[in-house]
Amino acid sequence: MGSAALSFSAKSYAKIMGANDRINLAITGVNGRGMALLKSTLANQNTVIRYICDVDSRAMSNAINEVNKLTGTAPQGIKDYRRLLEKTDLDVVAIASPDHWHAPMGIMAMKAGRHVYLEKPAAQNAAEVKKLIEVQMETGRLLQIGTQQRSAPTSQLAIQEIRSGIIGIPYFAKAWYSNKRTGIGSGKVVEIPDWLDWDLWQGPAPRKMYKDNFVHYNWHWFKHWGTGEVHNNGTHEIDIARWALGVDLPKKVSSSGGRFHFKDDWEFYDTQVVNYEYEDSKLITWEGKSCNNFTTNERDRGTLIHGTEGSVLLDRNGYIRYDLSGKKVFDIAEKSPSATTDLVGAGALDVFHMKNLLDAIRIDTPLNAPIGNASNTNLMCHYANMAQDLNRPLEINTETGVVHDKEAMKSWQRDYEPGWDF
């Protein structure tokens, strides 16, 4: 697609594709979560993975081989994301790179006329959230955020029944996540591995010397690139809580916690409890335990919604309803399970969520997690880290999302490497 595609709606684009509704995709960032997106893409009909983009030559080779094994055709490998967007036979970019790359890649793709599947968190900082919305509206490209439980049939049923009044008026949602992560030690400056392009890995982030405990995955816990557990996993259940209560931005956010379990280079929090208060007497809490996997309601993650006439328990694999006394009155499971606490999180919901984006391109089906809606959840996670960093509650402008705290607003945006300012 050329620049003219920027003026087309999704419906117009579907008509242009016509009977040949094959959609060409690129997957970028394939060391972990990107492999789940790769498989969910190929599980949908009439899709072709044309390109694999990664700065790790080993991960790129592995993903190319996987596509070749599953389809009989090997996609082209491209290391530099900017070169990927020069390709003309590309409709959708699925992004599962480190957090500091999410918004920049999404912005670049939409400006180049591509639709985007963007893994959560949508952005590494709040300013980028706003920029994603702005660019999406300017370009008209579709931008699906990777909160895949929005596409779970059982979750959709639960929300529909909550809206119908099955538990009365919902007013309190408790979300949680528990895992048993190990420590990351104290990193040492070492020689950059020959399989890694460290400069491209850093991309828009200001440059740092390479240490042996950054890549892969541990970058999640460094504020320079990552966003902590509340974004990494809390995003999913906080999003479901907000969906169930029918709320957007909170009026007040408070957070307690710290790095309690290990003493190492981990900069975010392995233990965190966040409260979100709303104008209409509604409350959301999120409890994160990164290094202790003692379960809640026999689940390592989930969302419990309480109403005036009962409660609903939701996770990515099912829905349970209770009456006001706590007796189970309804129970339904997803037909195919999804992983909950491993490093990839693959499952049927990925297929459903990717299909939703593909259907939006082909037949104008509404997105289940468009950036305009998903931005509220993303901002809520940023508020949690701001409140925790400052160790005080924050008051939020529920119309603009701005925090009424000058010190907190210092972390609203980040500095960029020269030449990468978005």
C-alpha positions in Angstrom: 0.0 0.0 0.0 1.2 3.5 -0.8 0.4 6.8 1.0 -3.0 7.0 -0.6 -4.2 4.2 1.6 -4.1 6.6 4.5 -7.4 8.1 3.4 -9.3 4.8 3.2 -11.6 3.5 5.9 -11.3 -0.2 6.9 -14.5 -0.8 5.0 -13.1 0.9 1.8 -9.9 -1.1 2.2 -11.9 -4.3 2.4 -13.7 -3.5 -0.8 -10.4 -2.8 -2.6 -9.1 -6.2 -1.5 -12.2 -7.8 -3.1 -12.6 -11.5 -3.5 -8.9 -12.0 -2.9 -9.0 -11.2 0.8 -5.6 -12.5 1.7 -3.9 -10.4 4.3 -0.1 -10.1 4.4 1.5 -9.6 7.8 4.8 -9.0 9.5 5.6 -10.2 13.0 8.1 -8.1 14.9 9.7 -9.2 18.1 9.7 -13.0 18.1 11.7 -14.1 21.0 8.7 -14.7 23.2 5.2 -13.3 22.8 5.7 -12.8 19.1 5.7 -16.5 18.6 2.1 -16.6 20.0 1.1 -13.9 17.5 2.8 -15.9 14.7 0.8 -19.0 15.5 -2.5 -17.1 16.0 -2.0 -15.4 12.7 -1.6 -18.7 10.8 -4.5 -20.2 12.6 -6.7 -17.7 10.8 -7.7 -18.3 7.2 -6.1 -16.6 4.2 -3.3 -14.9 6.1 0.3 -14.9 5.0 3.3 -14.0 7.1 5.6 -12.2 4.6 8.2 -10.9 7.0 9.8 -11.6 10.4 11.5 -8.6 12.0 13.9 -9.0 15.0 17.3 -7.7 16.1 18.2 -11.1 17.5 19.4 -13.2 14.6 18.7 -16.4 16.5 15.1 -15.5 17.3 14.5 -14.4 13.7 15.9 -17.6 12.3 13.7 -19.7 14.7 10.6 -17.8 13.7 11.3 -18.1 10.0 11.8 -21.8 10.3 8.6 -22.1 12.3 6.6 -20.4 9.6 8.2 -22.5 7.0 7.4 -25.7 8.9 3.8 -24.7 9.3 3.1 -23.3 5.8 5.8 -24.6 3.5 7.0 -21.1 2.7 9.7 -19.1 4.5 9.1 -15.4 5.2 11.8 -12.9 4.6 13.8 -11.8 7.7 14.4 -8.1 8.2 16.5 -6.7 11.1 15.7 -3.0 10.8 12.1 -2.2 11.4 12.4 1.0 9.2 13.3 -1.2 6.2 10.3 -3.4 6.9 7.9 -0.5 6.5 9.3 0.1 3.0 7.8 -3.1 1.7 4.8 -2.7 -0.5 3.3 -6.2 0.0 2.4 -5.6 3.7 -1.0 -5.0 5.2 -0.6 -5.6 9.0 2.2 -5.3 11.4 2.0 -7.4 14.6 4.2 -5.9 17.3 5.6 -7.8 20.3 8.9 -6.0 20.8 10.1 -4.6 24.2 7.8 -2.0 25.7 9.9 1.1 24.7 9.4 0.1 21.1 5.6 -0.4 21.2 4.3 3.1 20.5 7.1 4.2 18.1 6.6 1.1 16.0 2.8 1.5 16.1 3.1 5.1 15.1 5.6 4.4 12.3 3.4 1.6 10.9 0.2 3.6 10.9 1.9 6.5 9.2 3.2 4.1 6.6 -0.4 3.0 5.9 -0.4 -0.3 7.8 -2.9 -1.7 10.3 -1.4 -2.7 13.6 -1.8 -5.4 16.2 0.1 -3.9 19.2 0.9 -6.0 22.2 0.2 -4.4 25.6 1.2 -2.1 27.1 0.3 0.2 24.3 3.0 2.6 25.3 6.0 3.0 27.6 4.7 6.3 28.9 1.5 8.3 29.0 2.5 10.8 26.4 2.9 8.0 23.9 -0.6 6.7 24.7 -2.0 10.1 23.6 0.2 10.1 20.5 -1.1 6.7 19.4 -4.7 8.0 19.6 -3.7 11.1 17.6 -2.0 9.1 14.8 -4.7 6.5 14.6 -7.3 9.2 14.1 -5.1 11.0 11.6 -4.4 8.0 9.5 -7.6 6.0 9.9 -5.6 2.8 10.3 -6.9 0.1 12.6 -5.0 -0.3 15.9 -5.9 -3.4 18.0 -4.3 -3.6 21.5 -3.3 -7.1 22.7 -5.7 -7.4 25.6 -6.9 -10.7 24.2 -9.4 -11.5 26.9 -11.7 -8.9 25.3 -12.2 -11.5 22.6 -12.9 -14.4 25.0 -16.5 -15.7 24.4 -17.0 -16.5 28.1 -15.8 -13.0 29.1 -18.1 -11.4 26.5 -21.0 -13.4 27.9 -20.2 -12.4 31.4 -20.1 -8.7 30.6 -23.3 -9.0 28.6 -25.0 -10.6 31.7 -23.5 -8.0 34.1 -25.0 -5.3 31.8 -28.4 -7.0 32.0 -28.3 -6.8 35.8 -27.6 -10.4 36.6 -25.6 -9.3 39.7 -27.4 -6.1 40.3 -25.3 -2.9 40.3 -21.6 -3.8 40.0 -19.5 -1.6 42.2 -16.2 -3.3 43.2 -13.7 -5.3 41.2 -10.7 -7.1 42.6 -8.0 -8.1 40.1 -4.8 -10.0 40.8 -1.7 -11.6 39.4 0.7 -14.1 41.1 3.8 -15.7 39.8 7.1 -17.1 41.0 9.8 -15.1 39.3 13.4 -15.5 40.3 15.9 -12.7 41.0 17.9 -11.1 38.2 21.1 -10.4 40.1 23.5 -7.5 39.6 24.3 -7.0 35.9 27.9 -6.6 34.6 29.0 -4.7 31.5 30.0 -7.3 29.0 30.7 -7.6 25.3 27.5 -7.4 23.2 26.6 -10.9 21.8 27.2 -11.4 18.1 23.6 -12.4 17.6 22.2 -9.1 18.9 22.1 -5.6 17.3 22.2 -3.7 20.6 21.9 -0.3 18.9 18.7 -1.3 17.1 17.4 -3.1 20.2 17.6 0.2 22.0 16.0 2.1 19.1 14.2 5.2 20.5 15.6 4.9 24.0 18.8 6.8 25.1 21.8 4.7 24.8 23.2 2.5 27.7 26.1 0.1 28.0 25.1 -3.6 27.5 24.8 -5.6 30.7 24.4 -9.4 31.0 21.0 -9.2 32.8 19.1 -7.0 30.3 18.3 -9.3 27.4 16.0 -11.1 27.1 12.9 -10.5 29.3 14.6 -8.8 32.3 14.3 -5.5 30.5 10.6 -5.5 31.8 11.9 -4.6 35.3 14.1 -1.6 34.2 12.4 1.8 34.0 14.5 2.8 31.0 12.7 0.3 28.8 10.0 -1.6 30.7 6.9 -0.7 32.6 6.8 -3.2 35.5 4.3 -6.0 36.4 1.3 -3.8 36.5 1.7 -3.2 32.8 3.2 -6.5 31.9 0.3 -8.5 33.4 -1.9 -6.3 35.5 -3.1 -4.6 32.3 -5.2 -7.7 31.4 -7.2 -8.0 34.6 -7.4 -4.2 35.3 -8.9 -4.0 31.8 -11.5 -6.6 32.5 -12.3 -4.9 35.8 -12.9 -1.6 34.1 -15.0 -3.3 31.4 -17.1 -5.1 33.9 -17.8 -1.9 36.0 -18.4 0.2 32.9 -15.9 2.9 33.9 -13.1 4.8 32.2 -10.6 6.9 34.1 -10.5 7.0 37.9 -10.6 10.2 40.0 -8.0 9.0 42.5 -5.2 6.4 42.4 -3.1 5.1 45.3 -0.4 2.4 45.4 1.6 0.5 48.0 4.4 -2.0 47.6 8.0 -2.3 46.6 10.8 -4.7 45.7 10.4 -7.0 48.7 11.4 -10.5 47.6 14.9 -10.1 46.2 17.6 -7.4 46.5 18.9 -7.0 43.0 18.8 -4.7 39.9 15.0 -5.0 39.5 13.8 -1.4 39.5 10.0 -1.8 39.6 8.0 -3.6 42.3 7.5 -7.3 42.9 4.7 -6.6 45.3 2.1 -3.9 44.6 -1.5 -3.1 45.6 -3.3 -0.4 43.7 -6.6 1.3 44.4 -8.6 3.1 41.7 -11.5 5.2 43.0 -14.3 6.4 40.7 -16.8 9.3 40.9 -19.9 7.1 40.9 -19.0 5.0 44.1 -17.1 2.3 42.2 -13.7 0.8 43.1 -11.1 -1.3 41.4 -8.1 -2.9 43.2 -5.2 -4.8 41.7 -2.8 -7.0 43.7 0.4 -8.1 42.0 2.8 -10.7 43.5 5.6 -11.3 41.0 7.7 -13.6 43.2 5.1 -15.5 45.3 2.5 -17.6 43.4 0.1 -18.2 46.3 -3.2 -18.2 44.5 -6.4 -16.2 45.0 -9.7 -18.0 44.5 -7.5 -20.9 43.3 -6.2 -18.9 40.4 -2.9 -17.3 39.7 -4.7 -14.4 37.9 -8.3 -13.2 37.5 -10.9 -10.6 38.3 -13.7 -10.8 40.8 -16.6 -8.4 40.3 -19.0 -7.7 43.2 -22.5 -6.3 42.7 -25.6 -5.6 44.8 -27.1 -9.0 44.0 -24.1 -11.3 43.4 -20.6 -11.7 42.1 -18.8 -12.8 39.0 -15.4 -14.4 38.7 -13.6 -14.0 35.4 -10.3 -15.2 34.0 -9.1 -15.9 30.5 -10.3 -19.5 30.7 -13.9 -19.1 32.0 -16.7 -17.3 33.9 -18.3 -18.3 37.2 -21.3 -16.5 38.8 -22.2 -16.5 42.5 -25.3 -15.4 44.4 -25.2 -12.9 47.2 -24.4 -15.6 49.7 -21.4 -16.8 47.7 -23.0 -19.9 46.3 -22.0 -20.9 42.8 -25.0 -20.7 40.4 -23.3 -20.7 37.0 -20.0 -21.9 35.6 -18.8 -22.0 32.0 -15.2 -22.7 30.7 -13.6 -21.6 27.4 -13.6 -24.5 24.9 -9.8 -24.2 24.5 -7.5 -23.0 27.3 -4.9 -20.2 27.2 -1.7 -20.0 29.3 -1.7 -17.8 32.3 1.8 -17.2 33.8 4.4 -18.4 31.3 6.5 -16.1 29.2 4.5 -16.5 26.0 0.8 -16.6 27.1 -0.4 -18.4 24.0 -3.9 -19.8 23.5 -7.2 -19.7 21.8 -7.9 -16.1 22.8 -4.9 -15.0 20.6 -6.6 -16.6 17.6 -9.9 -14.9 18.4 -8.3 -11.5 19.0 -6.3 -11.7 15.8 -9.4 -12.8 13.9 -11.2 -9.8 15.2 -8.6 -7.5 13.7 -8.6 -9.4 10.4 -12.4 -9.2 10.3 -12.3 -5.5 11.0 -10.1 -5.1 7.9 -12.2 -7.4 5.7 -15.8 -6.7 6.7 -15.6 -3.7 9.0 -16.3 -5.7 12.2 -15.8 -3.4 15.3 -12.5 -3.9 17.1 -12.7 -5.5 20.5 -9.7 -3.5 21.9 -9.3 -0.3 19.8 -6.7 2.2 21.1 -9.4 4.7 22.0 -10.8 2.4 24.6 -7.7 0.5 25.6 -5.9 3.8 26.3 -7.8 4.2 29.5 -6.4 0.9 30.9 -2.9 1.8 29.8 -3.1 5.2 31.5 -4.4 3.5 34.7 -1.2 1.3 34.8 1.0 4.4 34.4 -0.9 6.1 37.2 -0.1 3.1 39.4 3.6 3.4 38.9 3.5 7.2 39.3 1.7 6.9 42.6 4.0 4.1 43.8 7.1 6.1 42.8 5.9 9.2 44.8 4.4 7.2 47.6 1.2 9.3 47.6 -2.3 9.2 46.1 -2.8 11.0 42.8 -5.9 13.0 41.7 -6.8 12.5 38.0 -8.6 14.8 35.6 -11.1 12.2 34.3 -11.7 14.2 31.1 -8.1 14.7 30.0 -6.3 12.0 31.9 -3.8 14.5 33.2 -2.5 14.0 36.8 -3.0 16.9 39.2 0.6 16.6 40.5 3.5 18.5 39.0 6.1 16.0 40.2 4.1 13.0 38.8 3.8 14.8 35.5 7.6 14.8 35.2 7.3 11.1 34.2 4.4 11.7 31.8 6.9 11.4 28.9 10.4 10.2 28.3 13.6 11.4 26.7 14.5 9.9 23.3 17.7 9.1 21.6 18.5 11.9 19.1 16.8 11.1 15.8 14.1 9.0 17.4 11.8 11.7 19.0 8.1 10.7 18.6 
